[in-house]
Amino acid sequence: MRTKYNTLLTLAIVFSLAACSKAQEKPAEVVRFERDGSSILKGVKVPAGKDLYFASGIVAYPKDESLPDGDPNRFGNTYEQSVSALKRIEEYLGEEGLSLKDVVAMKVYVAPDPANDNKPDFAAWFKAYSEFFGNETNPNKVARSTIGVYTLVNPDMLIEIEVRAVYE
């Protein structure tokens, strides 16, 4: 009886130690699934044990606060707003110890731009994106959706960006 008890106790200790050492292992790395010839990813796999950061829709800072609401130069065109919003996102990520290299996914809403025949200026957004992702400074790309919308809550806004980042 005593041998049986000792065996069970030994097994319990061995399994407990194995579970503890497994829990202390570093989680696997984020896997980015490339899409050949594309500036965006096919998808991203975030392993268990990684913390995530979700940013609400971020918009541009005013380019010229002295201009009244409704003036298209107050916030600028789609390209200018895209760059401003991405810099703002970079700032917010930095507050959390993250950078744009940690971004894994994005949803982008593009509204009609008066400077683009009142159509969403996707080319302007794509240009701004390429200055922040998939380049020499930041080779990482993201899983991304870009959606043309009728308007954003503030009609002066032409772009709104949500991001998901992973703490490495």
N, C-alpha and C positions, 0 to 999 in steps of 0.2 A: 504494500500500500504506500509505504514511504517512497519507494522508487518511482512509482507512478506519479505521486505528488511532485517530486523533484523534477521529473521529466516535464510535466505540465508547466511548472514554474519556469524552468529553463526555456521552454518553447515560448512562453509568454514574454520573457525578457528579450529573447532573440528577435521576435516579431516586433516588439516595441522599439528596440534599437534600430531595426531596419526601417520602420515607419518614420522615426525621427530623422535618420540620415537622408531618407528620400525627401522629406519635407524641407530639408535644408539645402537640397540641390538647387542650383540656379535654373530658373525656368528656361525652356527652349527659346531660341531666337524667333523674332518676327520673320515670317516668310512672305516675300513680295513676288507675286506671280506676274511676270512680264507679259506684255502683249507686243509682239514683234512690230516694229515700225510705228509704235504709238507713244505719245507723250504721257499716257496714263496706264495704270496697271489693269490687268484682268481681274485681280483680286488680292486680298491680303489675308494671311492666317496669323492670328494673334493667339499665342499659346496660353494655356491656363497659368495663372500666377502673375500675369502682367497687369499693372494698373493702367486704366484708360483715362484720358482727358477728353471731355466733350465740350466744345465751344458752341454757344448759341450763334445765330446768324449775326455776323459782324459786317458792318458797313464802313464806308470811308469817313475820315475826319473832314470837316469843311476845308476846302482849299483857300477860300477867302471869306472869313466870317463877317466881313463888313458888308457883303452883298446880301440883299434880302432873300427870304425864302422864295423859291420859285425861279430865281435867276439861275440859268444853267451853269454859269461860271462859279457859283457858290461852292459846288462840290466837284465840278469838272465833268469831263466825258467818261465813258466807260473805262477806257484805259487808265486814266488818272485815278478814278475811284477804285479800280482793281488793285493798282499798286498801293494806294493808301490803305485799303482794307487788308491786304496781305502784310503790310508793315505793322498794322495794328494787331493782327493775329500773331505776328512774330513777337511783338511786345507782350501780349497776354501770355503766350507760351513761355517766354523768358521769366515771367513772374512765377512760374511753376517749375522752373529748372529745365524746361523743354526748349526745343528749337524747331524750326520748320523741317529739319531732318527726321523728327519724331512723328510727323503727320503721316497717317496711313490712309485716311479717307476724307473726302470732301463732297459737300453738296453746294452747288453754286446756282444762284437765281439771278438771271440777267433780264432787266426790264428794257423797254424801248428807249433808245437814245436819240434825242432831237438832232444831235450831230451826225447821226447815221440814218437819216430818212425816217426817223421814228420807228426803227426796227432794233431789236436786240443786237448789239455789236459783239458777236461771239469772237470775231477775229481779234478785237481789242483785248478781250478777256484772255484768249489763248496766248497772245503775245505777253501779257503781264505774267501769266502763269509760268511761261517758259523762262522768265527772268528769275524765278524763285525755286523752281523744281525741274529736275531732269537736266541739270546743267553741271558745269565744272565745280561750282561752289557747293551745290547741293544736288548730287546725282540721284537722290531718291525721287521716285515718282509716287503718285498716290492713286488709290481707287477713287474715281470721281464721277459724279453726274453733273451735267450742266443743263439747266432747265430754263427755257425762255418763258417769262411770265408777263401778264398784262401790265402789272404795276407792283411796286412794293408798298409797304405801309406809308412810308414817306415818299411822295412822288418825285422828290429831288434825288432820291437814291436810284442808281441804275444797276447796282450789284449788291448781293448779300451772300456771305460765305459762311457755311458751317464746317467745322473741322473736327476730326477725331485723331487724337495722338496717343502714342503708347510710351509709357515711362520705361526706359531701357535700364 
